[in-house]
Amino acid sequence: LCDEDKEYFNRTKRWKAAQDLCISPETLSRNLARLKEQKAIKIEKSYITIINNNILENIQAGTLIKDL
């Protein structure tokens, strides 16, 4: 995840980000909640901070052990 992507996601309304990703806002919300539970991200005042980039890289590579 590049800095430009993080900036876009934090400045864009969640419904618009979901629309851009071609998923429902509910699906986006569920996935963000799961990432938060796994301590991959932190969400404060609608601002997302990456805590553990390795988890996100494993998801991208398809090697994550825990189900998302």
N, C-alpha and C positions, 0 to 999 in steps of 0.2 A: 504494500500500500504506500503510494508516494505521498509527499506532503500536499501536493495539489489536490489529490483525492480527499484527504482528510479535511482540508479547508473547505472544499465543495460540500462535503457531507455536513459539516458543522454550520455552514451558513445557509443551507437549504432546508426548507420545511420538510419534515419526515414524509408527508404524503407525496410531495414532489419528487423526493429521492426514490421512494417506492415506485412511482410512476416511471421514472427514468430507468429503473432497474427491471421494469416489467413484472413487478410483483405487487401484491396487495399491501396496503399499509399494515394490516394485521400480521402478515407474514414477516415483514420487516421488523415489526415490534417484537414478535416472538423470537426471531433470530438475534436481535440485539439483547434481549433478556437472557438468552442462553449464553451469549458471549460474556455478558456481565457475570452470570453465575460461575462460568469457568475462569473468571478473573483475567480474561483477555482484554477487556475494556472496562472503563469507568465512565459513568454518565452522571454529570452534575449540571443542573440547570440546562438540560438539553444539549450540553456540550460533551462530545465523546472524546475520551483520551485513551490511547492505546497503552495498556499496561504490559502485556506480554505479546510481543510481535511474533515469537516462535509459534504460538498457538494459531495465529492468523496465517502464517506461512504454511503450517501443516494442513490447515483447512484448504488452502489454495492448492497444495500439492496432492491433496486427497489422502493424506497419511494420518489424519487425526484419529485417535483411538476412541474418544468419546463421540457419541452421535450428536449431530447438530440438528 
